[in-house]
Amino acid sequence: MDTVQTTDVVVLTHPHSDHVGGLIAVLKDERVGAVLDGTVLPYDTPPYEAFLKEVAVGHIPYRHAVHGTHLDFGDGVTGDVLNPPASGTPYGTESDNATVNNYSTVIRLSYGHTHVMLDGDAEEQAEDNMLATGDDVSADVLKCGHHGAANATSDAWLDRVHPRYAAISCGLHNSFGHPSPQTLERLHAHGIAPSVTATHGAAVYVSDGDKIVEEKSP
């Protein structure tokens, strides 16, 4: 199997250790074109500090992710940052998990007529805020927020995103009980059978710009 040696953009959705920890090795082992960091509030933890140190040591171009940031990956692939907000602190200034999660970077990737929504750990409060902006949030594929937790992927969000496919990233027998039965019920009520990495393996979607299909794991 070919290994990835070059990564155009590394996106840190937020500085929780389960999101930043593995990225340190990526920065060390691969050629990274740029880093996009969704961290909004001060978060002085060893994993996040190690991440920032590796960015500095590697002289990797670095910018903060904020609503309105537009990314052009070439070959017709673009991305638009929908969260965190460009100004203010609408989700609060505390260091609790909910606050940090809601400031997660959310990116809508586009290729031709197809779109993928990557939600990080954004919870319902962030979903409501994004819906209130009036941005186009429709997508063929939704990477569900917060590992399929009950406090994300609301009915209102599903109504507007209206995905054909959904993916949930979580570990097998994780201590948080992800994905939540409530989230699975909401997805099924919207006619979506999600791919859960804990039981289905990697979720892979392929687009030709006109349509997008899910590749089933062997």
Contacts in CASP RR format, 6 or more apart in sequence:
PFRMAT RR
TARGET T0000
AUTHOR 0000-0000-0000
METHOD contacts of the structure
MODEL  1
MDTVQTTDVVVLTHPHSDHVGGLIAVLKDERVGAVLDGTVLPYDTPPYEA
FLKEVAVGHIPYRHAVHGTHLDFGDGVTGDVLNPPASGTPYGTESDNATV
NNYSTVIRLSYGHTHVMLDGDAEEQAEDNMLATGDDVSADVLKCGHHGAA
NATSDAWLDRVHPRYAAISCGLHNSFGHPSPQTLERLHAHGIAPSVTATH
GAAVYVSDGDKIVEEKSP
4 30 0 8 1.000
5 30 0 8 1.000
5 31 0 8 1.000
6 30 0 8 1.000
6 31 0 8 1.000
6 32 0 8 1.000
6 33 0 8 1.000
7 26 0 8 1.000
7 30 0 8 1.000
7 31 0 8 1.000
7 32 0 8 1.000
7 33 0 8 1.000
8 33 0 8 1.000
8 34 0 8 1.000
8 73 0 8 1.000
9 32 0 8 1.000
9 33 0 8 1.000
9 34 0 8 1.000
9 35 0 8 1.000
9 36 0 8 1.000
9 71 0 8 1.000
9 73 0 8 1.000
10 23 0 8 1.000
10 26 0 8 1.000
10 27 0 8 1.000
10 32 0 8 1.000
10 33 0 8 1.000
10 34 0 8 1.000
10 35 0 8 1.000
10 36 0 8 1.000
11 35 0 8 1.000
11 36 0 8 1.000
11 38 0 8 1.000
11 65 0 8 1.000
11 105 0 8 1.000
11 107 0 8 1.000
11 118 0 8 1.000
12 19 0 8 1.000
12 20 0 8 1.000
12 23 0 8 1.000
12 35 0 8 1.000
12 36 0 8 1.000
12 37 0 8 1.000
12 38 0 8 1.000
12 39 0 8 1.000
12 51 0 8 1.000
12 105 0 8 1.000
13 19 0 8 1.000
13 38 0 8 1.000
13 104 0 8 1.000
13 105 0 8 1.000
13 106 0 8 1.000
13 118 0 8 1.000
13 120 0 8 1.000
13 121 0 8 1.000
14 38 0 8 1.000
14 39 0 8 1.000
14 100 0 8 1.000
14 101 0 8 1.000
14 103 0 8 1.000
14 104 0 8 1.000
14 105 0 8 1.000
14 120 0 8 1.000
14 121 0 8 1.000
15 39 0 8 1.000
15 43 0 8 1.000
15 45 0 8 1.000
15 47 0 8 1.000
15 48 0 8 1.000
15 51 0 8 1.000
15 100 0 8 1.000
16 97 0 8 1.000
16 100 0 8 1.000
16 101 0 8 1.000
16 121 0 8 1.000
17 45 0 8 1.000
17 47 0 8 1.000
19 120 0 8 1.000
19 121 0 8 1.000
20 47 0 8 1.000
20 48 0 8 1.000
20 51 0 8 1.000
21 47 0 8 1.000
21 50 0 8 1.000
21 51 0 8 1.000
23 51 0 8 1.000
24 47 0 8 1.000
24 50 0 8 1.000
24 51 0 8 1.000
24 54 0 8 1.000
26 32 0 8 1.000
27 35 0 8 1.000
27 51 0 8 1.000
27 54 0 8 1.000
27 55 0 8 1.000
27 58 0 8 1.000
27 60 0 8 1.000
28 54 0 8 1.000
32 60 0 8 1.000
33 60 0 8 1.000
33 61 0 8 1.000
34 60 0 8 1.000
34 61 0 8 1.000
34 62 0 8 1.000
34 63 0 8 1.000
35 55 0 8 1.000
35 60 0 8 1.000
35 61 0 8 1.000
35 62 0 8 1.000
35 63 0 8 1.000
36 63 0 8 1.000
36 64 0 8 1.000
36 65 0 8 1.000
36 69 0 8 1.000
36 71 0 8 1.000
36 81 0 8 1.000
36 105 0 8 1.000
37 62 0 8 1.000
37 63 0 8 1.000
37 64 0 8 1.000
37 65 0 8 1.000
37 105 0 8 1.000
38 64 0 8 1.000
38 65 0 8 1.000
38 66 0 8 1.000
38 84 0 8 1.000
38 103 0 8 1.000
38 104 0 8 1.000
38 105 0 8 1.000
39 48 0 8 1.000
39 64 0 8 1.000
39 103 0 8 1.000
40 84 0 8 1.000
40 89 0 8 1.000
40 103 0 8 1.000
41 89 0 8 1.000
41 93 0 8 1.000
41 95 0 8 1.000
41 99 0 8 1.000
41 100 0 8 1.000
41 103 0 8 1.000
43 95 0 8 1.000
43 100 0 8 1.000
54 60 0 8 1.000
55 62 0 8 1.000
63 69 0 8 1.000
65 81 0 8 1.000
65 84 0 8 1.000
65 105 0 8 1.000
65 107 0 8 1.000
66 81 0 8 1.000
66 84 0 8 1.000
66 85 0 8 1.000
66 86 0 8 1.000
67 81 0 8 1.000
67 82 0 8 1.000
67 83 0 8 1.000
67 84 0 8 1.000
67 85 0 8 1.000
67 86 0 8 1.000
67 133 0 8 1.000
68 80 0 8 1.000
68 81 0 8 1.000
68 82 0 8 1.000
68 86 0 8 1.000
69 80 0 8 1.000
69 81 0 8 1.000
70 78 0 8 1.000
70 79 0 8 1.000
70 80 0 8 1.000
70 81 0 8 1.000
71 78 0 8 1.000
71 79 0 8 1.000
71 80 0 8 1.000
71 81 0 8 1.000
71 107 0 8 1.000
72 78 0 8 1.000
72 79 0 8 1.000
73 79 0 8 1.000
76 111 0 8 1.000
76 112 0 8 1.000
77 109 0 8 1.000
77 110 0 8 1.000
77 111 0 8 1.000
78 109 0 8 1.000
78 110 0 8 1.000
78 111 0 8 1.000
79 107 0 8 1.000
79 108 0 8 1.000
79 109 0 8 1.000
79 110 0 8 1.000
80 107 0 8 1.000
80 108 0 8 1.000
80 110 0 8 1.000
80 135 0 8 1.000
81 105 0 8 1.000
81 106 0 8 1.000
81 107 0 8 1.000
82 106 0 8 1.000
82 107 0 8 1.000
82 108 0 8 1.000
82 130 0 8 1.000
82 133 0 8 1.000
82 135 0 8 1.000
82 137 0 8 1.000
83 102 0 8 1.000
83 103 0 8 1.000
83 104 0 8 1.000
83 105 0 8 1.000
83 106 0 8 1.000
83 122 0 8 1.000
83 126 0 8 1.000
83 129 0 8 1.000
83 130 0 8 1.000
84 91 0 8 1.000
84 102 0 8 1.000
84 103 0 8 1.000
84 104 0 8 1.000
84 105 0 8 1.000
84 126 0 8 1.000
85 129 0 8 1.000
90 129 0 8 1.000
91 98 0 8 1.000
91 99 0 8 1.000
91 102 0 8 1.000
91 103 0 8 1.000
91 125 0 8 1.000
91 126 0 8 1.000
91 129 0 8 1.000
92 99 0 8 1.000
93 99 0 8 1.000
98 123 0 8 1.000
98 125 0 8 1.000
98 151 0 8 1.000
100 121 0 8 1.000
101 121 0 8 1.000
101 122 0 8 1.000
101 123 0 8 1.000
101 126 0 8 1.000
101 146 0 8 1.000
102 122 0 8 1.000
102 123 0 8 1.000
102 125 0 8 1.000
102 126 0 8 1.000
103 126 0 8 1.000
104 119 0 8 1.000
104 120 0 8 1.000
104 121 0 8 1.000
104 122 0 8 1.000
104 126 0 8 1.000
104 145 0 8 1.000
105 120 0 8 1.000
106 117 0 8 1.000
106 118 0 8 1.000
106 119 0 8 1.000
106 120 0 8 1.000
106 122 0 8 1.000
106 126 0 8 1.000
106 130 0 8 1.000
107 117 0 8 1.000
107 118 0 8 1.000
108 115 0 8 1.000
108 116 0 8 1.000
108 117 0 8 1.000
108 118 0 8 1.000
108 136 0 8 1.000
108 137 0 8 1.000
108 139 0 8 1.000
109 115 0 8 1.000
109 116 0 8 1.000
109 117 0 8 1.000
109 118 0 8 1.000
111 207 0 8 1.000
111 209 0 8 1.000
112 207 0 8 1.000
112 209 0 8 1.000
112 210 0 8 1.000
113 209 0 8 1.000
113 210 0 8 1.000
113 211 0 8 1.000
114 140 0 8 1.000
114 207 0 8 1.000
114 209 0 8 1.000
114 210 0 8 1.000
114 211 0 8 1.000
114 212 0 8 1.000
115 138 0 8 1.000
115 139 0 8 1.000
115 140 0 8 1.000
115 141 0 8 1.000
116 139 0 8 1.000
116 140 0 8 1.000
116 141 0 8 1.000
116 142 0 8 1.000
116 143 0 8 1.000
116 205 0 8 1.000
116 207 0 8 1.000
116 212 0 8 1.000
117 137 0 8 1.000
117 139 0 8 1.000
117 141 0 8 1.000
117 142 0 8 1.000
117 143 0 8 1.000
117 161 0 8 1.000
117 163 0 8 1.000
118 143 0 8 1.000
119 142 0 8 1.000
119 143 0 8 1.000
119 144 0 8 1.000
119 145 0 8 1.000
119 146 0 8 1.000
119 152 0 8 1.000
119 153 0 8 1.000
120 143 0 8 1.000
120 145 0 8 1.000
120 146 0 8 1.000
121 145 0 8 1.000
121 146 0 8 1.000
121 147 0 8 1.000
121 152 0 8 1.000
122 130 0 8 1.000
122 145 0 8 1.000
122 146 0 8 1.000
122 152 0 8 1.000
123 145 0 8 1.000
123 146 0 8 1.000
123 149 0 8 1.000
123 151 0 8 1.000
123 152 0 8 1.000
124 151 0 8 1.000
124 152 0 8 1.000
124 154 0 8 1.000
124 157 0 8 1.000
127 152 0 8 1.000
127 153 0 8 1.000
127 154 0 8 1.000
127 156 0 8 1.000
127 157 0 8 1.000
128 154 0 8 1.000
128 156 0 8 1.000
130 137 0 8 1.000
131 137 0 8 1.000
131 156 0 8 1.000
131 157 0 8 1.000
131 160 0 8 1.000
137 157 0 8 1.000
137 160 0 8 1.000
137 161 0 8 1.000
138 160 0 8 1.000
138 161 0 8 1.000
138 162 0 8 1.000
139 161 0 8 1.000
139 162 0 8 1.000
139 163 0 8 1.000
140 163 0 8 1.000
140 164 0 8 1.000
140 165 0 8 1.000
140 205 0 8 1.000
140 207 0 8 1.000
140 212 0 8 1.000
141 163 0 8 1.000
141 164 0 8 1.000
141 165 0 8 1.000
141 166 0 8 1.000
141 167 0 8 1.000
141 205 0 8 1.000
141 212 0 8 1.000
142 153 0 8 1.000
142 158 0 8 1.000
142 161 0 8 1.000
142 163 0 8 1.000
142 165 0 8 1.000
142 166 0 8 1.000
142 167 0 8 1.000
143 166 0 8 1.000
143 167 0 8 1.000
143 168 0 8 1.000
143 169 0 8 1.000
143 203 0 8 1.000
144 152 0 8 1.000
144 153 0 8 1.000
144 166 0 8 1.000
144 167 0 8 1.000
144 168 0 8 1.000
144 179 0 8 1.000
144 183 0 8 1.000
144 187 0 8 1.000
144 194 0 8 1.000
145 152 0 8 1.000
145 153 0 8 1.000
146 152 0 8 1.000
146 178 0 8 1.000
147 168 0 8 1.000
147 169 0 8 1.000
147 170 0 8 1.000
147 174 0 8 1.000
147 176 0 8 1.000
147 178 0 8 1.000
147 179 0 8 1.000
148 168 0 8 1.000
148 170 0 8 1.000
148 178 0 8 1.000
148 179 0 8 1.000
148 180 0 8 1.000
148 183 0 8 1.000
149 176 0 8 1.000
149 178 0 8 1.000
149 179 0 8 1.000
149 180 0 8 1.000
149 183 0 8 1.000
150 180 0 8 1.000
150 182 0 8 1.000
150 183 0 8 1.000
152 183 0 8 1.000
153 166 0 8 1.000
153 183 0 8 1.000
153 186 0 8 1.000
153 187 0 8 1.000
154 186 0 8 1.000
155 186 0 8 1.000
155 189 0 8 1.000
155 190 0 8 1.000
158 186 0 8 1.000
158 187 0 8 1.000
158 190 0 8 1.000
158 192 0 8 1.000
159 190 0 8 1.000
163 192 0 8 1.000
164 192 0 8 1.000
164 212 0 8 1.000
165 192 0 8 1.000
165 194 0 8 1.000
165 195 0 8 1.000
165 205 0 8 1.000
165 212 0 8 1.000
165 214 0 8 1.000
166 187 0 8 1.000
166 192 0 8 1.000
166 194 0 8 1.000
166 195 0 8 1.000
167 194 0 8 1.000
167 195 0 8 1.000
167 196 0 8 1.000
167 197 0 8 1.000
167 203 0 8 1.000
167 205 0 8 1.000
168 178 0 8 1.000
168 179 0 8 1.000
168 183 0 8 1.000
168 194 0 8 1.000
168 195 0 8 1.000
168 196 0 8 1.000
168 197 0 8 1.000
169 197 0 8 1.000
169 203 0 8 1.000
170 176 0 8 1.000
170 177 0 8 1.000
170 178 0 8 1.000
170 179 0 8 1.000
170 196 0 8 1.000
170 197 0 8 1.000
170 198 0 8 1.000
171 178 0 8 1.000
171 197 0 8 1.000
171 198 0 8 1.000
172 198 0 8 1.000
172 199 0 8 1.000
173 198 0 8 1.000
174 198 0 8 1.000
178 198 0 8 1.000
179 194 0 8 1.000
179 196 0 8 1.000
184 194 0 8 1.000
187 193 0 8 1.000
187 194 0 8 1.000
195 201 0 8 1.000
195 203 0 8 1.000
195 214 0 8 1.000
197 203 0 8 1.000
200 217 0 8 1.000
201 217 0 8 1.000
202 217 0 8 1.000
203 214 0 8 1.000
204 214 0 8 1.000
204 215 0 8 1.000
204 217 0 8 1.000
205 212 0 8 1.000
205 213 0 8 1.000
205 214 0 8 1.000
205 215 0 8 1.000
206 212 0 8 1.000
206 213 0 8 1.000
206 215 0 8 1.000
207 213 0 8 1.000
END
